[in-house]
Amino acid sequence: MTIGTALAWTACDSHAEEGGSSGGHSSVYPACNDIIQACHPLDTGDGPYHDCHDLAHGATSEAACTPRRDECVKLCTDASADAGT
């Protein structure tokens, strides 16, 4: 695990104490950051929202997120809209 990934996991683990807020919870890679921002509030630890969120945090390049960016952002944005969040 790289230091960046470890820090991302640390930030991700700490978000539960922050009331699920995504403040400061981001990636340096734009496509990954888009996924994190869309899916972070929905990530309960399992399922497709978690898979997208996990993908974005584990990424070591923009290319790791780009192929799934649109799919993940749509999935999480649609779920947020349906939930009224």
C-alpha positions as a printed Julia matrix, in Angstrom:
85×3 Matrix{Float64}:
   0.0    0.0     0.0
   1.38   3.42   -0.89
   1.47   6.28    1.58
  -1.18   8.13   -0.43
  -3.47   5.11   -0.35
  -2.89   4.68    3.36
  -3.76   8.32    3.95
  -6.87   8.02    1.81
  -7.97   4.98    3.83
  -7.28   6.84    7.05
  -9.4    9.75    5.85
 -12.08   7.35    4.69
 -12.12   5.54    8.02
 -12.38   8.8     9.92
 -15.36  10.1     7.93
 -17.76   8.04   10.02
 -16.94  10.2    13.02
 -17.5   13.32   10.93
 -21.13  12.45   10.34
 -20.49  11.11    6.84
 -19.4   14.5     5.53
 -17.1   14.43    2.51
 -15.29  17.62    3.56
 -11.6   17.12    2.84
 -12.34  13.66    1.45
 -10.93  13.76   -2.08
  -8.42  12.53   -4.66
  -5.81  14.36   -6.68
  -7.12  12.59   -9.8
 -10.18  14.41  -11.21
 -12.12  11.32  -12.36
 -11.46   9.62   -9.01
 -12.45  12.74   -7.13
 -15.75  12.89   -9.05
 -16.49   9.3    -7.97
 -15.53   9.96   -4.35
 -17.71  13.06   -4.13
 -20.7   11.25   -5.64
 -20.38   7.94   -3.8
 -18.85   8.78   -0.42
 -22.18   9.68    1.26
 -23.71   6.37    0.1
 -20.86   4.05    1.06
 -22.08   1.84    3.88
 -19.27  -0.68    3.49
 -20.68  -3.09    0.93
 -22.28  -3.06   -2.5
 -21.9   -1.04   -5.69
 -21.53   2.38   -4.01
 -18.71   1.01   -1.88
 -17.11  -0.63   -4.91
 -17.02   2.69   -6.76
 -15.81   4.61   -3.69
 -13.16   1.96   -3.02
 -11.99   2.06   -6.65
 -11.47   5.8    -6.46
  -9.53   5.63   -3.2
  -7.33   2.8    -4.37
  -6.44   4.5    -7.64
  -2.84   5.38   -8.33
  -3.62   7.24  -11.55
  -6.37   9.06  -13.39
  -6.53   6.12  -15.82
  -7.69   3.82  -13.02
 -10.93   5.79  -12.58
 -11.63   7.14  -16.04
 -13.24   3.97  -17.49
 -15.8    3.78  -14.64
 -16.22   7.48  -13.84
 -19.48   8.02  -15.73
 -21.0    4.72  -14.56
 -20.12   5.29  -10.88
 -21.1    8.95  -10.8
 -24.46   8.18  -12.44
 -25.09   5.25  -10.1
 -24.4    7.3    -6.99
 -26.02  10.53   -8.21
 -29.21   8.69   -9.17
 -29.3    6.92   -5.79
 -28.78  10.21   -3.96
 -31.6   11.83   -5.93
 -33.9    8.88   -5.21
 -33.07   9.11   -1.5
 -33.49  12.85   -1.46
 -29.91  13.42   -0.27
